[in-house]
């Protein structure tokens, strides 16, 4: 518990009593505020716990090219710098509006490390036949776009785990899988904004196509090296 913080708030109103005991913040154990108002809270990103090897995280980003990974354990939508650059490279700057602002949101990853975002970006997206916007924090990490539980709820997402089907905005959407089994949703209209590539996007995302694990990694590596990595943007602010 942060005693110095509590001592500065001795004149504040105590939290309500539940079952005879004063309720406490589940983050810092304070008696003077709840988690939603805690100055010490961070946003959890659980999906990357298994992505400890650098080469594996690069494959993970490549698998989610122009797609978002469903992460119900993620408390705020977030993506990595490389994924964002790859996604922006498919846009026509004359026709697409992308908004961003400076941000400093803390995220706690599976290895216990806390990383702060450096900007928040509002991206135009297409989910199924519906055009929408996705607002995401951006961190300098090797992760794809992770759709948080709140974002999924706003999209009225229904996960049918038994049949591996996903419904968003009341309509079924195409769902693919990463090599680690995570649901992956295409968020880019495949009819427009596509660049030439040696291996098609469908081949990248479709991991149940009968390829061996070695072949899948070869495909992903080939796309990472030859097609998906774009030059760094001149500025991290995308106005």
C-alpha positions in Angstrom: 0.0 0.0 0.0 1.2 3.5 -0.8 1.2 5.0 2.8 2.4 8.4 1.7 -0.5 8.7 -0.7 -3.0 7.7 2.1 -1.5 10.1 4.6 -2.0 13.0 2.2 -5.7 12.0 2.0 -6.5 11.5 5.7 -9.1 14.2 5.4 -10.8 12.5 2.4 -13.9 10.5 2.7 -13.4 6.8 3.4 -14.8 4.2 1.0 -18.1 2.6 1.8 -18.3 -0.3 4.2 -19.0 -3.7 2.8 -19.8 -6.6 5.2 -18.5 -4.6 8.1 -15.2 -3.7 6.5 -14.1 -0.6 4.6 -13.8 -1.4 0.9 -10.4 -0.9 -0.6 -8.8 -0.2 -3.9 -7.8 -3.5 -5.6 -4.7 -1.9 -7.0 -3.0 -0.2 -4.1 -5.2 -1.2 -1.1 -6.2 2.4 -0.3 -9.3 3.1 1.8 -9.9 6.5 0.2 -10.6 5.6 -3.5 -11.5 2.7 -5.7 -9.6 1.2 -8.7 -11.3 3.5 -11.3 -9.8 6.5 -9.5 -6.5 5.0 -8.5 -3.4 7.1 -9.6 -1.3 3.9 -9.6 -3.4 1.7 -11.9 -2.0 0.3 -15.2 -3.8 -1.4 -18.1 -3.2 -5.1 -18.4 -2.1 -6.8 -21.6 -2.3 -10.6 -21.1 -2.1 -11.8 -24.7 1.6 -11.3 -25.0 2.5 -13.6 -22.0 3.5 -16.4 -24.4 5.3 -14.1 -26.9 8.7 -14.0 -25.1 10.9 -14.9 -28.0 11.7 -12.0 -30.4 11.3 -14.0 -33.5 7.9 -15.3 -32.3 6.6 -11.8 -31.7 7.6 -10.8 -35.2 5.6 -13.7 -36.6 2.7 -12.7 -34.3 2.7 -9.2 -35.8 2.9 -10.5 -39.4 0.0 -12.9 -38.8 -2.1 -9.9 -37.8 -1.3 -7.8 -40.8 -4.3 -5.5 -41.5 -6.2 -7.4 -38.8 -7.0 -7.1 -35.1 -6.5 -9.8 -32.5 -9.4 -10.4 -30.0 -8.1 -10.0 -26.5 -10.8 -10.1 -23.8 -8.1 -9.8 -21.1 -6.8 -6.6 -22.5 -8.3 -3.6 -20.6 -7.5 -1.0 -23.3 -7.1 -1.3 -27.0 -3.4 -1.1 -27.9 -1.0 -1.8 -30.8 2.7 -1.7 -31.5 4.6 0.8 -33.6 5.6 -1.7 -36.3 2.0 -3.0 -36.7 0.8 0.6 -37.0 3.3 1.5 -39.7 2.4 -1.6 -41.7 -1.3 -0.7 -41.4 -0.8 2.9 -42.4 1.3 1.9 -45.4 -1.9 0.5 -47.1 -3.8 3.8 -46.9 -4.3 6.5 -49.5 -3.4 9.6 -47.5 -5.5 11.8 -49.8 -8.7 9.9 -49.0 -8.2 8.6 -45.5 -8.3 10.7 -42.4 -6.2 9.5 -39.4 -6.2 11.4 -36.2 -3.8 11.1 -33.3 -2.8 12.8 -30.1 0.0 12.5 -27.6 -0.6 9.9 -24.9 1.2 8.4 -21.9 -1.0 5.5 -20.8 0.8 2.7 -18.8 0.4 -0.9 -19.9 1.5 -3.9 -17.8 2.6 -6.9 -19.9 2.6 -10.5 -19.0 6.3 -10.4 -18.0 5.5 -7.7 -15.4 7.1 -4.9 -17.4 5.2 -1.6 -17.6 5.4 0.2 -20.9 3.9 3.6 -21.6 2.1 4.5 -24.8 3.4 7.6 -26.7 0.3 8.4 -28.7 -3.3 7.5 -29.3 -4.5 7.0 -32.9 -8.0 7.0 -34.4 -7.9 4.6 -37.3 -10.5 4.1 -40.1 -11.4 0.5 -40.3 -13.8 -1.9 -42.1 -15.3 -4.8 -40.1 -17.4 -7.0 -42.3 -19.3 -4.5 -44.5 -19.3 -1.8 -41.8 -16.9 1.2 -41.9 -15.9 2.4 -38.4 -13.1 3.9 -36.4 -10.8 2.2 -33.9 -9.1 4.3 -31.3 -5.9 2.6 -30.0 -3.0 3.4 -27.9 0.5 2.9 -29.5 3.4 1.4 -27.7 7.0 0.7 -28.9 6.6 -3.1 -28.7 6.3 -6.0 -31.0 2.6 -6.5 -30.7 -0.3 -6.4 -33.2 -3.6 -4.5 -32.7 -5.2 -6.0 -29.6 -9.0 -5.3 -29.3 -9.8 -4.8 -25.6 -12.9 -6.1 -23.9 -14.5 -2.6 -23.9 -13.9 -2.2 -27.7 -15.4 -5.6 -28.3 -18.5 -4.8 -26.1 -19.0 -1.5 -28.1 -18.9 -3.5 -31.3 -21.6 -5.9 -29.8 -19.2 -8.8 -30.2 -20.4 -12.3 -29.7 -17.8 -15.1 -29.5 -19.1 -18.6 -30.4 -16.2 -20.6 -29.1 -17.8 -23.9 -29.9 -18.1 -23.2 -33.6 -15.3 -20.7 -33.9 -17.5 -18.0 -35.1 -17.6 -14.2 -34.3 -20.4 -11.7 -34.7 -19.8 -8.0 -34.6 -22.3 -5.2 -35.0 -25.0 -7.9 -35.3 -23.4 -9.5 -38.3 -21.0 -12.5 -38.7 -17.4 -11.6 -39.6 -14.6 -13.6 -41.1 -12.4 -15.0 -38.3 -8.9 -16.4 -38.7 -6.4 -17.7 -36.2 -2.8 -16.9 -35.3 -0.4 -19.8 -35.0 -1.0 -19.6 -31.2 -4.8 -20.0 -31.7 -5.9 -16.4 -31.1 -8.9 -15.1 -33.0 -7.9 -12.6 -35.7 -10.4 -10.2 -37.4 -9.7 -8.4 -40.7 -10.2 -4.7 -40.3 -9.2 -3.6 -43.8 -11.3 -3.7 -47.0 -9.4 -6.3 -49.0 -10.7 -4.8 -52.3 -8.8 -1.6 -51.8 -5.5 -0.3 -50.5 -3.7 -3.5 -51.0 0.0 -3.6 -52.1 1.7 -6.2 -54.2 3.2 -9.0 -52.2 4.9 -12.3 -52.8 2.5 -14.1 -50.5 -1.1 -13.1 -50.2 -2.7 -11.7 -47.1 -5.1 -14.7 -47.1 -2.1 -17.0 -47.0 -0.6 -15.1 -44.0 -3.8 -15.3 -42.0 -5.0 -18.7 -42.8 -3.0 -20.9 -40.5 -5.2 -24.0 -40.8 -4.4 -24.5 -44.5 -2.4 -27.6 -44.0 1.0 -26.0 -44.0 3.6 -27.3 -41.6 4.7 -25.1 -38.7 8.0 -24.6 -40.5 6.3 -23.5 -43.7 4.1 -21.1 -41.9 7.1 -19.4 -40.3 8.9 -19.3 -43.6 5.8 -17.5 -45.2 5.6 -15.0 -42.3 9.3 -14.4 -42.3 9.3 -13.8 -46.1 6.5 -11.2 -45.7 8.2 -9.5 -42.7 11.4 -9.0 -44.6 10.2 -8.3 -48.2 6.8 -6.7 -47.9 5.5 -5.7 -44.5 8.4 -3.6 -43.0 8.0 0.0 -44.1 10.5 2.9 -43.5 10.1 4.8 -40.3 7.7 7.7 -40.4 9.3 11.2 -40.2 7.2 12.0 -37.1 5.5 9.8 -34.6 2.5 12.2 -34.7 0.4 11.4 -37.7 -1.4 14.7 -38.3 
